[in-house]
Amino acid sequence: MLTTGGCPKNALSIKDALEALEGRWKLLILFTLSSGPKRFKQISKEVIGITDKTLSKELKSLEGNRLIKREVYDTFPPTVEYTITAHGKSLEKVMEELHYWGLAHRREIMGN
C-alpha cells in the first residue's frame, strides 16, 4: 500500500479531516454554533472550560478551514458574530454519531 507522509494513501481523507478538527474544542464549538449565530462571549460561556486565548485560536482555525464564518458589523463598538457554514453543517451527522457513540461509550465504561 502506498503511503504519503506516513499515512496510507487511502486514509489521506481521514488524516485531512482529523487535522481540520484536531483538538478537544473544535467539535464542541461547531456543535455550539449549530444552534445559530453567536458572539465570542456566548461561545465562551457555552463551551465550558475553554480559555479566551484558546477559543480565539480555534475560531481562527475553523474559519481558515471554512467551517465557520466570522462577520464584523459596523457598530460601535464593533459587533463580531460567528456562524457555521454549509461546509461546517455537513459535519452534523458526524457530530450526531459521535454523540451517540459517546453515550454508549460512557455506559460501557461506567457500567450503566
C-alpha positions in Angstrom: 0.0 0.0 0.0 1.4 3.4 -0.9 1.9 5.9 1.9 2.1 9.7 1.9 3.7 11.3 4.9 3.4 8.1 7.0 -0.3 7.8 6.2 -1.8 5.0 3.9 -2.8 6.7 0.6 -6.5 5.6 1.1 -6.6 7.2 4.5 -5.5 10.7 3.5 -9.0 12.0 3.6 -9.3 10.8 7.3 -6.0 12.5 8.0 -7.2 15.7 6.4 -10.5 15.6 8.5 -8.6 14.9 11.7 -6.3 17.8 11.1 -9.2 20.2 10.4 -11.0 19.0 13.6 -7.9 18.3 15.8 -8.0 19.2 19.5 -10.6 18.9 22.2 -12.6 22.1 21.3 -13.3 22.4 17.6 -16.3 19.9 17.5 -17.7 21.5 20.7 -17.5 24.9 19.1 -19.2 23.7 15.9 -21.9 22.0 18.0 -22.5 25.2 19.8 -22.7 27.2 16.6 -25.1 24.6 15.0 -27.9 26.2 17.0 -27.4 29.6 15.4 -25.0 32.6 15.2 -23.2 33.5 18.4 -20.8 36.2 19.7 -17.4 35.3 21.2 -18.6 35.6 24.8 -21.7 33.4 24.1 -19.5 30.7 22.7 -17.1 31.1 25.6 -19.9 30.6 28.1 -21.3 27.5 26.3 -18.0 25.8 25.7 -17.2 25.2 29.4 -13.5 25.2 30.3 -12.1 26.9 27.2 -9.9 29.9 27.7 -10.4 33.1 25.6 -7.0 32.6 24.1 -7.7 29.1 23.0 -11.2 30.0 21.8 -9.7 32.7 19.6 -7.1 30.3 18.2 -9.7 27.6 17.5 -12.2 30.1 15.9 -9.4 31.3 13.5 -8.5 27.7 12.6 -12.2 26.8 12.0 -12.6 29.9 9.9 -9.4 29.0 7.9 -10.9 25.6 7.2 -14.2 27.3 6.1 -16.2 25.6 8.8 -17.4 28.8 10.3 -17.8 32.4 9.1 -16.8 35.5 11.1 -18.9 38.6 10.4 -18.0 42.0 11.7 -20.9 44.5 11.9 -20.3 48.3 11.6 -21.4 49.2 15.1 -19.6 50.9 18.0 -18.0 49.0 19.5 -17.8 46.6 16.5 -20.0 43.5 16.8 -18.5 40.2 15.7 -20.7 37.2 15.1 -19.7 33.6 14.3 -21.9 31.3 12.2 -21.4 27.7 11.0 -21.0 27.5 7.2 -22.7 25.0 4.9 -19.4 23.1 4.9 -19.4 23.1 8.7 -23.1 21.9 8.7 -22.1 18.9 6.7 -20.5 17.6 9.9 -23.9 17.5 11.7 -24.3 13.7 11.0 -20.7 13.1 12.3 -21.4 15.1 15.5 -24.7 13.2 16.0 -23.0 9.9 15.6 -20.2 11.0 18.0 -22.9 12.0 20.4 -24.5 8.5 20.3 -21.1 6.8 20.4 -20.1 8.9 23.4 -23.3 7.9 25.3 -22.7 4.2 24.5 -19.0 4.6 25.5 -20.0 6.3 28.8 -22.4 3.4 29.5 -19.7 0.8 28.6 -17.1 2.5 30.9 -19.4 3.2 33.8 -21.4 0.0 33.5 -24.7 1.8 33.3 
